[in-house]
Amino acid sequence: MLSRPSELPGNAVQIFDSLLHYLVEEHVDYALELGLQSVPIPETKTTQPQLFFFDVVRQCNAIIHLLEKQCTDSVLPLVVSTPKHEDCLFKKKFVLEQIEMKLDTGLDRDRVDLLHRSINAIIGWVKIYLQTEQKKTDFKPETDQDTLASPACIAVVQFVSKMVYRIRDSLDGKNVEALMLELGSRFHRVIYEHLQQFQYNSSGAMCVICDVNEYRKCAKEFRVPLVNTLFDTLHALCNLLLVKPENLKQVCNGDQLAVLERPILLSFIQLRSDYKTQKIANSLKGLAT
């Protein structure tokens, strides 16, 4: 009613151009700029990083999905049989590619991938928190105690689980799959290296196995088979801290550990508080070859 039939395609494209400019370029793009600036870098403190960027991404994705639906349902039918059709598709594609590029590349001074910066913030906090809050007595208590996961482990699992939920709520498709794989792999590496900094008696070995069980539950939330395998193997390695000396060789040759290089197995066995005893020495004969 507001446009003559001959003017309808041109008017539709003009309105769509305005929508792309004000909604995408001035609103969504500006929000991403602010989101980029809010991504923290790992700092030497135990305060959990506030990753507002994922909330920005979630809202931007919702806007873009609605925009594409409106374009398909309302704009393209008006221009589909006119020369304006290709022009409309090109403009939409160009504007959305710029947004995607900003998500993928980021605008920090080192051109580091934005999502990787978010992973750095998450992993950086986990590493710093464990370094400052995990006590040596957690894994080498002087007296027997109830076998529970350590407070440091519980705090880390709660934080990482919260981050995994936010990432899955914000991203979709291949973006979330790639991010979960990298975050899960780096999370495993931090835990693996962290546990190798301690010495374990029998009570402490029970505690670390409880910790790794909590990490394994958390790892399942990533929904990445490789990450599950990494933490299952770590759990098997931690069993080397608990088994009787005479059973070490048998456990090392079990299904989960037989595929690992001998130095990896020895690096965990050396963390036992009884490592230098004759029983351990006898059990390790032939293992290093």
C-alpha positions in Angstrom: 0.0 0.0 0.0 2.9 2.4 0.6 4.8 1.6 -2.6 3.9 1.3 -6.2 4.7 -2.1 -7.6 7.5 -0.8 -9.8 9.1 0.9 -6.7 8.6 -2.0 -4.3 12.0 -3.8 -4.9 14.0 -0.6 -4.6 12.2 0.5 -1.5 12.7 -2.9 0.1 16.4 -2.8 -0.6 16.7 0.7 0.9 14.9 -0.4 4.1 17.2 -3.5 4.3 20.2 -1.3 3.8 19.2 0.9 6.7 18.6 -2.2 8.8 22.1 -3.6 8.0 23.7 -0.2 8.8 22.0 0.6 12.0 21.4 -2.8 13.5 24.5 -4.7 12.3 27.2 -2.1 11.7 26.3 0.4 14.5 24.7 -1.9 17.1 26.1 -5.4 16.7 29.6 -4.3 15.5 29.8 -1.8 18.4 28.8 -4.4 20.9 31.6 -6.7 19.6 34.1 -3.9 19.9 33.2 -3.5 23.6 33.2 -7.3 24.0 36.7 -7.5 22.6 38.0 -4.9 25.1 36.4 -6.8 28.0 38.3 -10.1 27.3 40.8 -10.2 30.2 44.4 -11.5 30.1 45.5 -14.0 32.8 46.6 -12.2 35.9 48.5 -13.2 39.0 45.4 -13.2 41.3 42.7 -15.7 42.2 39.7 -13.6 41.1 37.7 -15.4 38.5 37.8 -13.7 35.1 34.5 -12.1 34.0 34.1 -13.2 30.4 31.3 -10.9 29.3 32.4 -11.5 25.7 30.5 -14.8 25.6 27.2 -13.0 26.6 27.9 -10.5 23.8 28.4 -13.3 21.3 25.2 -15.1 22.3 23.1 -11.9 21.9 24.8 -11.0 18.6 24.1 -14.5 17.3 20.5 -14.2 18.2 20.2 -10.9 16.4 22.0 -12.2 13.3 19.7 -15.3 13.1 16.6 -13.1 13.3 18.0 -10.7 10.7 18.7 -13.6 8.3 15.2 -14.9 8.9 13.6 -11.6 8.2 15.7 -11.2 5.0 14.6 -14.6 3.8 10.9 -14.2 4.8 10.3 -10.6 4.0 12.9 -9.0 1.8 14.0 -11.6 -0.7 10.5 -12.4 -1.9 10.1 -8.8 -2.9 13.2 -8.7 -5.0 13.7 -12.3 -6.1 12.8 -11.6 -9.8 14.5 -8.3 -10.1 18.1 -7.1 -10.6 18.0 -6.0 -6.9 18.2 -9.7 -5.8 21.9 -10.2 -6.3 22.7 -6.8 -4.8 20.7 -7.6 -1.7 22.4 -11.0 -1.2 25.8 -9.5 -1.7 25.3 -6.7 0.8 24.0 -9.1 3.4 26.9 -11.5 2.8 29.5 -8.8 3.0 28.2 -7.3 6.3 27.9 -10.6 8.0 31.3 -11.7 6.9 32.8 -8.7 8.6 31.1 -9.6 11.8 32.3 -13.2 11.5 35.8 -12.0 10.8 35.8 -9.9 14.0 34.7 -12.9 16.0 37.4 -15.1 14.5 40.3 -12.7 14.5 39.8 -10.2 17.2 41.2 -6.7 17.4 44.0 -7.0 20.1 47.4 -5.6 19.3 48.9 -9.0 18.7 46.1 -10.1 16.4 45.6 -13.2 18.6 42.4 -15.1 18.0 39.7 -13.6 20.2 38.3 -17.0 21.3 41.8 -18.1 22.2 42.2 -15.1 24.4 39.1 -16.2 26.2 40.6 -19.7 26.6 43.8 -18.1 27.9 41.8 -16.3 30.6 40.0 -19.5 31.7 43.1 -21.7 31.7 45.2 -18.9 33.2 42.9 -18.6 36.2 42.8 -22.4 36.7 46.6 -22.6 36.7 47.0 -19.6 39.1 44.3 -20.8 41.4 45.7 -24.3 41.8 49.2 -22.9 42.4 48.0 -20.7 45.2 45.2 -22.8 46.8 46.3 -26.4 46.5 48.2 -27.5 49.6 50.9 -30.1 49.8 49.1 -31.6 52.7 46.2 -32.3 50.5 48.2 -35.1 48.9 50.5 -36.0 51.7 48.5 -35.7 54.9 50.2 -36.6 58.2 47.2 -38.6 59.4 44.5 -40.6 57.7 41.5 -38.5 56.8 38.2 -38.8 55.0 38.8 -39.4 51.3 37.2 -36.4 49.5 38.1 -34.2 46.6 40.2 -31.2 47.7 38.7 -27.7 48.0 40.9 -26.4 45.3 39.7 -29.1 42.9 36.0 -28.4 43.7 36.5 -24.7 43.0 38.2 -25.3 39.7 35.6 -27.8 38.6 32.7 -25.4 39.4 34.4 -22.6 37.5 35.2 -24.6 34.4 31.7 -26.2 34.3 30.2 -22.7 34.4 32.5 -21.6 31.6 31.6 -24.6 29.5 27.9 -23.9 29.9 28.3 -20.3 28.9 30.4 -21.2 25.8 27.8 -23.7 24.7 25.0 -21.2 25.3 26.9 -18.6 23.2 28.3 -20.5 20.3 27.1 -23.2 17.9 28.3 -25.5 15.2 32.0 -25.9 14.4 32.9 -22.9 16.6 31.8 -24.6 19.8 33.3 -27.9 18.7 36.7 -26.4 18.0 36.6 -24.3 21.2 35.7 -27.3 23.4 38.5 -29.4 22.0 41.1 -26.7 22.6 39.8 -25.8 26.0 39.5 -29.4 27.1 43.0 -30.3 25.9 44.6 -27.3 27.6 42.5 -28.0 30.8 43.9 -31.5 30.9 47.5 -30.2 30.3 47.2 -27.8 33.3 45.9 -30.6 35.6 48.5 -33.1 34.4 51.4 -30.7 35.0 49.9 -29.5 38.3 49.6 -33.0 39.8 53.3 -33.7 38.9 54.4 -31.0 41.3 53.4 -33.0 44.5 54.5 -36.1 46.4 51.8 -38.6 47.5 51.5 -41.0 50.3 48.7 -43.6 50.4 46.1 -41.2 51.8 47.1 -38.5 49.4 46.9 -40.9 46.5 43.2 -41.6 47.4 42.6 -37.8 47.5 44.2 -37.2 44.1 42.1 -40.0 42.6 39.0 -38.3 44.0 40.2 -35.0 42.5 40.8 -36.6 39.1 37.3 -38.3 39.2 35.9 -34.8 39.6 37.9 -33.5 36.7 36.7 -36.5 34.6 33.1 -35.6 35.4 33.8 -32.1 34.3 35.5 -33.3 31.2 32.4 -35.1 30.1 30.6 -31.8 29.8 33.0 -30.8 27.0 31.4 -33.7 24.9 34.7 -34.3 23.1 35.8 -38.0 23.0 39.5 -37.0 23.0 39.2 -35.0 26.2 37.4 -37.9 27.9 40.2 -40.2 26.9 42.9 -37.8 28.2 41.3 -37.7 31.6 40.6 -41.4 31.7 44.3 -42.0 31.1 45.2 -39.5 33.8 43.0 -41.4 36.2 44.9 -44.6 35.3 48.2 -42.9 35.8 47.1 -41.7 39.3 46.3 -45.3 40.2 50.1 -45.9 40.0 50.3 -43.7 43.1 48.1 -46.1 45.1 48.7 -49.7 44.0 51.0 -52.0 46.0 54.6 -52.0 44.8 54.4 -55.6 43.7 51.5 -54.8 41.4 53.0 -51.8 39.6 54.4 -53.7 36.7 51.1 -55.4 36.1 49.2 -52.1 36.2 51.7 -50.5 33.8 51.1 -53.3 31.3 47.3 -52.9 31.5 45.2 -51.8 28.6 45.1 -48.1 29.4 48.8 -47.6 30.2 50.6 -50.1 28.0 50.4 -47.7 25.1 52.2 -44.9 27.0 55.9 -44.3 26.9 57.8 -45.7 29.8 59.2 -42.3 31.0 55.6 -41.1 31.4 54.8 -44.0 33.7 58.0 -43.6 35.7 57.4 -39.9 36.1 54.2 -40.7 38.0 55.7 -43.6 40.0 58.5 -41.2 41.1 55.8 -39.1 42.9 55.1 -41.8 45.4 56.5 -41.1 48.9 57.8 -44.7 49.0 59.5 -44.4 45.6 63.1 -44.8 47.0 62.3 -48.0 48.9 63.7 -51.4 47.8 60.2 -52.7 47.1 59.6 -50.1 44.5 63.1 -50.6 43.0 62.5 -54.3 42.6 59.0 -53.7 41.1 60.5 -51.3 38.5 63.1 -53.7 37.2 62.6 -54.1 33.4 60.0 -51.3 33.3 62.4 -48.6 32.0 63.3 -50.7 28.9 
